[in-house]
Amino acid sequence: MAVGDAFGVPHGTVFDIGVTTRDAISRLRSGVDPVLAELIIFLYIISESSADKQHTKADQIYRIGYHVLQPGVLQTALSSGPVGPAMTADYPEILDYVRMMNPAEFKGDFLLSHGDKSAYESGLVFTDTNFFDFFDYEFVHGNKTTALANPNDIVITYEKAIFFFGQSNPLGKVIRIDGEHPMVVSAVVRQPDSPTHLRFHYLIPLQAMNGYLASAFGPFTSLRSINYQTYLLVDKNFDPEYFKKRNAEEYVLCTILVNQQFNYMQQKDLGYATEHRVIVSLPQAERITPQWISGFREELLQHTHVAGVSTALRNPLPGNMIETWMFPIEKSYGTEETVLRIAFVDPDFIDLYNISVIEGRNFSWDHPSDIQGGVLLNESAVRDFGWENPIGKTPLG
């Protein structure tokens, strides 16, 4: 395996330790998302890499990665947000954690601007406020104690400070993200001359992400949002071989529980039919217009063996990636921001998959308002919202 930097360039070999967390096992016992347990968490020791040896605590820092076993084998040096906190809470030899996330890898570059200076940037990274407790950097302006103290703080590299502000002291100056999110420069640091995989030009406190990225990436508590580089600080007496052996026993238990969960899922009524249904993925091309899709649909319906056709923006069935948006939800005690998984489907989807509508009605081609803003909720969503009579409510704001 190899450690990759923030932009996906591999650096050096690493030492890995396969572990699972008690948190994952407890979630399995409660029946929460069994597929997530079909993974091994790997710890990459920073000091074994050819990069980042300059950090004082390098020998005590490991990075978490996933080795996903189901539904297909995947090795990644990314992890979900709750894993670092869970491992720190579960294992006394793990002293602390810090997470980094570069959203440009998933959503594209950000426009950063100050006055008449602007640039599209990919090196904007969100991180926990203790980043500089893990990693050593030379501060040109500011200090590590206050660098990420406020949600609207932004730490910039010396290179970017020169670009935006010249030779003047930029502390307290404002840089806007995408023209609307003002961030206050709290520190300027130099990137090290030695090799590093911690590549960034801007650092922002992770809690600031809630303001304008949670709708795209979900909350920190989501185990499905595998978008973070997570680093662990272990004590000086940490024994990787003992740690690996101890956690192997937990992984065996985890595997047994997963098999039980999959057996249960195979026998459980999922609430929709899948036999004799074929999903066709269309390419993302300019010629795939709504008119083209309508013609393709009519052509399919001409075949005698095709009983029905439906279209969806993505495969909305469980186990597939679909849209996640954050919306204000009306609850009994007021309004609460809630992340919703949104499936965009046409009025034929429900009938095609034999999904039962237990209250209200299905979408209809005869009701244009359905196409403009109709919403169907599943029973889990209604329970989570605390709604007794959901018909007529407006979950999407």
GUTI-832571 format. One line per field, with one value per residue (C-alpha): residue number from 1; residue in one letter; chain; x, y, z. Coordinates in nm, 4 decimals, padded with zeros to 6 digits. Example, Ala and Ser with C-alpha at 12.3 -4.5 7.8 and 13.67 -1.06 7.14 Angstrom:
BEGIN
n	c(1,2)
res	c(A,S)
chain	c(A,A)
X	c(01.2300,01.3670)
Y	c(-00.4500,-00.1060)
Z	c(00.7800,00.7140)
REM end
This chain:
BEGIN
n	c(1,2,3,4,5,6,7,8,9,10,11,12,13,14,15,16,17,18,19,20,21,22,23,24,25,26,27,28,29,30,31,32,33,34,35,36,37,38,39,40,41,42,43,44,45,46,47,48,49,50,51,52,53,54,55,56,57,58,59,60,61,62,63,64,65,66,67,68,69,70,71,72,73,74,75,76,77,78,79,80,81,82,83,84,85,86,87,88,89,90,91,92,93,94,95,96,97,98,99,100,101,102,103,104,105,106,107,108,109,110,111,112,113,114,115,116,117,118,119,120,121,122,123,124,125,126,127,128,129,130,131,132,133,134,135,136,137,138,139,140,141,142,143,144,145,146,147,148,149,150,151,152,153,154,155,156,157,158,159,160,161,162,163,164,165,166,167,168,169,170,171,172,173,174,175,176,177,178,179,180,181,182,183,184,185,186,187,188,189,190,191,192,193,194,195,196,197,198,199,200,201,202,203,204,205,206,207,208,209,210,211,212,213,214,215,216,217,218,219,220,221,222,223,224,225,226,227,228,229,230,231,232,233,234,235,236,237,238,239,240,241,242,243,244,245,246,247,248,249,250,251,252,253,254,255,256,257,258,259,260,261,262,263,264,265,266,267,268,269,270,271,272,273,274,275,276,277,278,279,280,281,282,283,284,285,286,287,288,289,290,291,292,293,294,295,296,297,298,299,300,301,302,303,304,305,306,307,308,309,310,311,312,313,314,315,316,317,318,319,320,321,322,323,324,325,326,327,328,329,330,331,332,333,334,335,336,337,338,339,340,341,342,343,344,345,346,347,348,349,350,351,352,353,354,355,356,357,358,359,360,361,362,363,364,365,366,367,368,369,370,371,372,373,374,375,376,377,378,379,380,381,382,383,384,385,386,387,388,389,390,391,392,393,394,395,396,397)
res	c(M,A,V,G,D,A,F,G,V,P,H,G,T,V,F,D,I,G,V,T,T,R,D,A,I,S,R,L,R,S,G,V,D,P,V,L,A,E,L,I,I,F,L,Y,I,I,S,E,S,S,A,D,K,Q,H,T,K,A,D,Q,I,Y,R,I,G,Y,H,V,L,Q,P,G,V,L,Q,T,A,L,S,S,G,P,V,G,P,A,M,T,A,D,Y,P,E,I,L,D,Y,V,R,M,M,N,P,A,E,F,K,G,D,F,L,L,S,H,G,D,K,S,A,Y,E,S,G,L,V,F,T,D,T,N,F,F,D,F,F,D,Y,E,F,V,H,G,N,K,T,T,A,L,A,N,P,N,D,I,V,I,T,Y,E,K,A,I,F,F,F,G,Q,S,N,P,L,G,K,V,I,R,I,D,G,E,H,P,M,V,V,S,A,V,V,R,Q,P,D,S,P,T,H,L,R,F,H,Y,L,I,P,L,Q,A,M,N,G,Y,L,A,S,A,F,G,P,F,T,S,L,R,S,I,N,Y,Q,T,Y,L,L,V,D,K,N,F,D,P,E,Y,F,K,K,R,N,A,E,E,Y,V,L,C,T,I,L,V,N,Q,Q,F,N,Y,M,Q,Q,K,D,L,G,Y,A,T,E,H,R,V,I,V,S,L,P,Q,A,E,R,I,T,P,Q,W,I,S,G,F,R,E,E,L,L,Q,H,T,H,V,A,G,V,S,T,A,L,R,N,P,L,P,G,N,M,I,E,T,W,M,F,P,I,E,K,S,Y,G,T,E,E,T,V,L,R,I,A,F,V,D,P,D,F,I,D,L,Y,N,I,S,V,I,E,G,R,N,F,S,W,D,H,P,S,D,I,Q,G,G,V,L,L,N,E,S,A,V,R,D,F,G,W,E,N,P,I,G,K,T,P,L,G)
chain	c(A,A,A,A,A,A,A,A,A,A,A,A,A,A,A,A,A,A,A,A,A,A,A,A,A,A,A,A,A,A,A,A,A,A,A,A,A,A,A,A,A,A,A,A,A,A,A,A,A,A,A,A,A,A,A,A,A,A,A,A,A,A,A,A,A,A,A,A,A,A,A,A,A,A,A,A,A,A,A,A,A,A,A,A,A,A,A,A,A,A,A,A,A,A,A,A,A,A,A,A,A,A,A,A,A,A,A,A,A,A,A,A,A,A,A,A,A,A,A,A,A,A,A,A,A,A,A,A,A,A,A,A,A,A,A,A,A,A,A,A,A,A,A,A,A,A,A,A,A,A,A,A,A,A,A,A,A,A,A,A,A,A,A,A,A,A,A,A,A,A,A,A,A,A,A,A,A,A,A,A,A,A,A,A,A,A,A,A,A,A,A,A,A,A,A,A,A,A,A,A,A,A,A,A,A,A,A,A,A,A,A,A,A,A,A,A,A,A,A,A,A,A,A,A,A,A,A,A,A,A,A,A,A,A,A,A,A,A,A,A,A,A,A,A,A,A,A,A,A,A,A,A,A,A,A,A,A,A,A,A,A,A,A,A,A,A,A,A,A,A,A,A,A,A,A,A,A,A,A,A,A,A,A,A,A,A,A,A,A,A,A,A,A,A,A,A,A,A,A,A,A,A,A,A,A,A,A,A,A,A,A,A,A,A,A,A,A,A,A,A,A,A,A,A,A,A,A,A,A,A,A,A,A,A,A,A,A,A,A,A,A,A,A,A,A,A,A,A,A,A,A,A,A,A,A,A,A,A,A,A,A,A,A,A,A,A,A,A,A,A,A,A,A,A,A,A,A,A,A,A,A,A,A,A,A,A,A,A,A,A,A,A,A,A,A,A,A)
X	c(00.0000,00.0996,00.0119,-00.1426,-00.1263,-00.4257,-00.4310,-00.3957,-00.0197,00.1327,00.4323,00.6339,00.5463,00.3615,00.3106,-00.0518,-00.2501,-00.5934,-00.8417,-01.2119,-01.3780,-01.6162,-01.8412,-01.8789,-01.9621,-02.2162,-02.3834,-02.4010,-02.5644,-02.8290,-02.8850,-02.7516,-02.6104,-02.4428,-02.2672,-02.0456,-01.8963,-01.7597,-01.4359,-01.1047,-00.9623,-00.5945,-00.3581,-00.0778,00.2177,00.3385,00.7038,00.7372,00.6588,00.9310,00.7460,00.6559,00.9494,00.9938,00.7012,00.8022,00.5315,00.5722,00.6503,00.3232,00.0934,-00.1072,-00.3554,-00.6766,-00.7769,-01.0528,-01.0223,-01.3794,-01.4671,-01.8317,-01.9853,-01.6496,-01.2860,-01.1658,-00.8639,-00.8672,-00.6792,-01.0033,-01.2431,-01.5757,-01.6085,-01.7066,-01.4212,-01.1513,-01.3637,-01.4832,-01.1338,-01.0040,-01.2870,-01.2505,-00.8743,-00.6756,-00.3508,-00.5014,-00.4632,-00.6271,-00.7414,-00.7488,-00.9448,-00.8866,-01.1189,-01.0509,-01.3960,-01.2500,-01.1676,-01.5408,-01.7140,-01.4550,-01.2485,-01.3550,-01.3382,-01.1393,-01.1272,-01.0047,-01.0624,-00.9704,-00.7669,-00.9339,-00.8393,-01.0032,-00.8353,-00.8264,-00.6072,-00.8764,-00.8871,-01.1226,-00.9676,-01.0176,-00.8921,-00.6072,-00.4320,-00.1217,-00.0971,-00.0236,00.1830,00.4658,00.4620,00.6562,00.4260,00.5017,00.2053,-00.0166,00.0364,-00.0926,-00.2971,-00.5329,-00.4940,-00.8169,-00.9950,-01.3019,-01.5333,-01.4671,-01.0859,-00.8728,-00.5025,-00.3201,00.0230,00.2893,00.2609,-00.1103,-00.0537,00.1834,-00.0692,-00.3603,-00.1891,00.1662,00.4180,00.1623,00.0467,-00.2808,-00.4068,-00.7668,-00.8161,-01.1155,-01.1047,-01.4379,-01.5186,-01.7389,-01.8191,-02.0395,-01.8596,-01.6267,-01.3304,-01.0861,-00.7131,-00.5897,-00.2407,00.0136,00.2360,00.5170,00.4897,00.7910,01.0743,01.0861,00.8381,00.4876,00.1504,-00.0283,-00.0716,-00.2945,-00.3011,-00.5896,-00.7019,-01.0505,-01.2043,-01.4092,-01.7138,-01.7364,-01.8221,-02.1717,-02.2429,-02.2180,-02.0974,-02.3119,-02.5797,-02.3280,-02.1309,-02.3678,-02.3060,-01.9875,-02.1780,-02.2436,-02.0548,-02.1328,-01.9535,-01.6028,-01.4411,-01.1924,-00.8235,-00.8149,-00.4946,-00.4496,-00.1956,-00.0903,00.1086,00.4832,00.4414,00.2022,00.2669,00.1282,00.1603,-00.0308,-00.2903,-00.3355,-00.3711,-00.6169,-00.8384,-00.8270,-01.0435,-01.2966,-01.2941,-01.3846,-01.6875,-01.7672,-01.7575,-01.9918,-02.2377,-02.2187,-02.2988,-02.5997,-02.7132,-02.6786,-02.8745,-03.1451,-03.1448,-03.1781,-03.4948,-03.6390,-03.9110,-03.7401,-04.0669,-04.0024,-03.9603,-03.6306,-03.6849,-03.7194,-03.6108,-03.3156,-03.1334,-02.9712,-02.7168,-02.7134,-02.3939,-02.3582,-02.3566,-02.5118,-02.7313,-02.9011,-03.1737,-03.5209,-03.6567,-03.4077,-03.4967,-03.8675,-03.8075,-03.5892,-03.8602,-04.1283,-03.9011,-03.8492,-04.2222,-04.2707,-04.0973,-04.3391,-04.1225,-04.1063,-04.3965,-04.2957,-04.0237,-03.9236,-03.6433,-03.4432,-03.1560,-02.9464,-03.0109,-03.2183,-03.2285,-03.0500,-02.6735,-02.6264,-02.5023,-02.7805,-02.8214,-02.8040,-02.9476,-02.9981,-03.3410,-03.5319,-03.7803,-04.0892,-04.0956,-04.3168,-04.0583,-03.9679,-03.7565,-03.4477,-03.1889,-03.1927,-02.9927,-03.2208,-03.1274,-03.3165,-03.4128,-03.5383,-03.7792,-04.0672,-04.4311,-04.3872,-04.1100,-04.3303,-04.5521,-04.2596,-04.1021,-04.4325,-04.3787,-04.6863,-04.8199,-04.9762,-05.1057,-05.1798,-05.1140,-04.8364,-04.6972,-04.9070,-04.8336,-05.1764,-05.0734,-04.8097,-04.7605,-04.6170,-04.3411,-04.2680,-04.2569,-04.4263,-04.2556,-04.2996,-04.1539,-04.0763,-04.1914,-03.8463,-03.8410,-04.1870,-04.0767,-03.7553,-03.9453,-04.1904,-04.4879,-04.8215,-04.9973,-04.7372,-04.9802,-04.9646,-04.6449,-04.3514,-04.0234,-03.8175,-03.8627)
Y	c(00.0000,00.3634,00.6826,00.9396,01.3149,01.5452,01.5481,01.1726,01.1487,00.8438,00.8825,00.5906,00.2651,00.2364,-00.0005,-00.1073,-00.2548,-00.4087,-00.3133,-00.2762,-00.0617,-00.1552,00.1162,-00.0743,-00.3936,-00.2213,-00.0776,-00.4256,-00.5580,-00.2909,-00.3756,-00.0457,-00.0625,-00.4072,-00.3461,-00.0899,-00.3604,-00.5479,-00.3554,-00.3500,-00.0222,00.0203,00.2474,00.3963,00.5082,00.8470,00.7967,00.4888,00.7030,00.8774,01.2018,01.4006,01.2940,01.6542,01.6413,01.6017,01.3413,01.1535,00.8211,00.8449,00.9406,00.6896,00.7501,00.5462,00.3739,00.1332,-00.2056,-00.2684,-00.6348,-00.6087,-00.5524,-00.5259,-00.5048,-00.1464,-00.0069,00.3612,00.5919,00.7789,00.7142,00.8352,01.1175,00.9164,00.6643,00.8850,00.9881,00.6279,00.4786,00.7490,00.6765,00.2966,00.2502,00.4200,00.3949,00.6311,00.9793,01.2013,01.2318,01.4950,01.4864,01.6572,01.6825,01.8326,01.8867,01.9964,01.6307,01.5620,01.8877,02.0828,02.3947,02.6880,03.0525,03.2474,03.6243,03.9375,04.2735,04.2493,03.9317,03.5946,03.2376,02.8976,02.6731,02.2992,02.3204,02.4263,02.1773,02.1531,02.0183,01.9857,02.2728,02.0640,02.0216,02.2096,01.9924,01.7014,01.8644,02.1179,02.4259,02.7510,03.0441,03.3633,03.5397,03.4220,03.1160,02.7607,02.8369,03.0816,02.9779,02.7754,02.9008,03.0446,02.8831,03.1606,03.1454,03.0602,02.9733,03.0389,02.9482,03.2130,03.1652,03.2559,03.5428,03.7008,03.6457,03.8124,04.0657,04.1212,04.1855,04.3294,04.1491,03.9759,03.8926,04.0036,04.0466,03.8758,03.6120,03.5131,03.1604,03.1374,03.5051,03.4694,03.3050,03.5525,03.3939,03.5901,03.5249,03.4039,03.2767,03.2377,02.9267,02.8052,02.4709,02.2522,02.2094,01.8348,01.5916,01.5957,01.4440,01.7080,01.9441,02.2464,02.6199,02.7016,02.5454,02.6037,02.4638,02.1545,02.2885,02.5659,02.2951,02.2721,02.6147,02.5265,02.1713,01.9471,01.9311,01.7697,01.5505,01.4811,01.5320,01.4350,01.1478,00.9715,00.6426,00.6363,00.9643,00.8262,01.1586,01.2241,01.1706,01.0783,01.0762,00.9212,01.0162,00.7112,00.6952,00.6319,00.2731,00.1809,-00.1769,-00.2166,-00.5971,-00.6358,-00.3880,-00.5831,-00.9159,-00.7779,-00.6312,-00.9414,-01.1090,-00.8272,-00.8584,-01.2286,-01.1353,-00.8586,-01.1039,-01.3474,-01.0674,-00.9496,-01.2975,-01.3104,-00.9716,-01.0699,-01.3886,-01.1780,-00.9329,-01.2132,-01.3341,-00.9925,-00.8340,-00.5183,-00.3552,-00.3550,-00.6050,-00.6579,-00.9688,-00.9129,-00.5505,-00.4283,-00.1016,00.0744,00.3476,00.6273,00.8232,01.1832,01.3435,01.6509,01.4399,01.2762,01.5382,01.4961,01.4684,01.1927,01.0042,01.0312,00.8856,00.6082,00.5253,00.5006,00.2816,00.0409,00.0187,-00.1036,-00.4314,-00.7073,-00.8251,-00.4800,-00.4331,-00.0942,00.1733,00.4322,00.6871,00.8179,01.0614,00.7893,00.4341,00.5110,00.1579,00.0915,00.0444,00.3082,00.6653,00.9226,01.2917,01.4151,01.7582,01.9528,02.1050,02.2708,02.0195,02.1220,01.9265,01.9494,02.1650,02.3916,02.3815,02.1619,02.1287,01.7656,01.5777,01.3926,01.1285,01.2343,01.0040,01.1802,00.9448,00.9713,00.8788,00.5227,00.4245,00.3324,00.1009,-00.0488,-00.1709,-00.2661,-00.0208,00.0242,00.3731,00.3424,00.6988,00.9650,00.8844,00.8155,01.0736,01.1166,01.2379,01.4008,01.6349,01.8851,02.0028,01.6573,01.7121,02.0600,01.9818,01.6595,01.4548,01.0966,01.0024,00.6562,00.5398,00.5870,00.9530,01.0128,00.8536,01.0571,01.3795,01.2989,01.3599,01.1953,01.3338,01.3951,01.4557,01.8193,01.9057,02.0599,01.8838,02.0561,02.4097)
Z	c(00.0000,-00.0277,00.1502,-00.0837,-00.0397,-00.0377,-00.4175,-00.4669,-00.5364,-00.3614,-00.1305,00.0070,00.1783,00.5076,00.7969,00.8372,01.1236,01.0647,01.3350,01.3981,01.6607,01.9382,01.7999,01.4721,01.6607,01.8818,01.5728,01.4255,01.7396,01.7112,01.3457,01.2115,00.8581,00.8575,00.5267,00.6976,00.9178,00.6184,00.6348,00.8108,00.9335,00.8563,01.0446,00.8390,01.0478,00.9306,01.0244,00.8007,00.4968,00.3012,00.3750,00.6866,00.9014,01.0169,01.2596,01.6234,01.6886,01.3584,01.5313,01.7241,01.4358,01.2320,00.9552,00.9330,00.6119,00.5068,00.3436,00.2302,00.1767,00.0740,-00.1742,-00.3543,-00.2449,-00.2024,-00.0218,00.0631,00.2975,00.3666,00.6537,00.7876,01.0389,01.3514,01.3323,01.4862,01.7854,01.8343,01.8357,02.0679,02.3093,02.2859,02.3153,02.5946,02.3958,02.1364,02.2804,02.0215,01.6617,01.3904,01.0635,00.7297,00.4335,00.0915,-00.0621,-00.3966,-00.4635,-00.4741,-00.5738,-00.7730,-00.7049,-00.4873,-00.5877,-00.3277,-00.3495,-00.1739,-00.3331,-00.7009,-00.6510,-00.7040,-00.7944,-00.8268,-00.5721,-00.5004,-00.1900,00.0574,00.3461,00.6435,00.9640,01.3386,01.5533,01.6977,01.3607,01.4764,01.7898,01.5544,01.2828,01.3049,01.0825,01.0824,01.1552,00.9647,01.1250,01.4093,01.6294,01.6636,01.9761,01.8062,01.4413,01.4214,01.7317,01.5551,01.2975,01.0448,01.0768,00.7763,00.7836,00.4578,00.3286,00.2768,-00.0997,-00.0967,00.1464,-00.1066,-00.3875,-00.2074,00.0216,-00.1002,00.1784,00.4221,00.7357,00.6371,00.9882,01.0260,00.6517,00.4864,00.2112,00.0596,-00.0530,-00.3619,-00.3220,-00.0135,00.2785,00.4561,00.6347,00.8506,00.8075,01.1474,01.0597,00.7803,00.7670,00.5440,00.3701,00.4585,00.2097,00.2835,00.1192,00.2641,00.1804,00.3910,00.0981,00.1430,00.0776,00.3115,00.6403,00.7812,01.1042,01.0305,01.2141,00.9524,00.6985,00.8454,00.7042,00.3376,00.2758,00.4950,00.2262,-00.0102,00.2315,00.5201,00.8927,01.0785,01.2382,00.9065,00.8742,00.5027,00.4337,00.3742,00.2856,00.5666,00.6236,00.9926,01.1978,01.5415,01.8072,02.0118,02.3330,02.3239,02.4478,02.1684,02.0460,01.6921,01.6891,02.0168,01.8977,01.5751,01.7577,02.0114,01.7438,01.5264,01.7904,01.7634,01.3851,01.4074,01.6194,01.3729,01.0805,01.2578,01.3246,00.9641,00.8336,01.0631,00.9389,00.5721,00.6321,00.7936,00.5020,00.2467,00.4194,00.5096,00.2989,00.1718,00.0721,-00.3023,-00.5855,-00.7682,-00.9791,-01.3539,-01.3162,-01.5242,-01.4535,-01.7497,-01.6706,-01.9266,-02.0023,-01.8948,-02.2376,-02.3968,-02.6213,-02.3187,-02.2908,-02.1361,-02.4896,-02.5754,-02.2567,-02.3377,-02.6838,-02.5424,-02.2917,-02.5627,-02.7714,-02.4817,-02.4211,-02.7785,-02.6885,-02.5953,-02.3033,-02.1428,-01.9000,-01.7650,-01.7675,-01.5105,-01.4930,-01.1970,-01.1600,-00.9935,-00.8800,-00.5693,-00.4266,-00.0948,-00.1180,-00.3877,-00.3645,-00.4028,-00.3279,00.0321,00.1054,00.4253,00.4793,00.7649,00.9037,01.1005,01.4274,01.7327,01.9155,01.6219,01.3062,01.2808,01.0023,00.8876,00.6224,00.3820,00.1249,-00.1864,-00.4753,-00.7886,-00.9666,-01.2127,-01.1343,-01.2648,-01.0245,-00.7278,-00.9321,-01.1213,-00.7959,-00.6312,-00.3463,-00.1295,-00.0646,00.2819,00.3143,00.0568,-00.3101,-00.5575,-00.7993,-01.1108,-01.4626,-01.4493,-01.1662,-01.2861,-00.9277,-00.8452,-01.0988,-00.9655,-00.5947,-00.4914,-00.2205,-00.0981,00.2419,00.3692,00.7114,00.8671,00.7657,00.9125,01.2419,01.2511,01.1903,01.4670,01.2399,01.3181,01.0092,00.7356,00.4461,00.3418,00.5283,00.3414,00.4286,00.1596,00.2850)
REM end
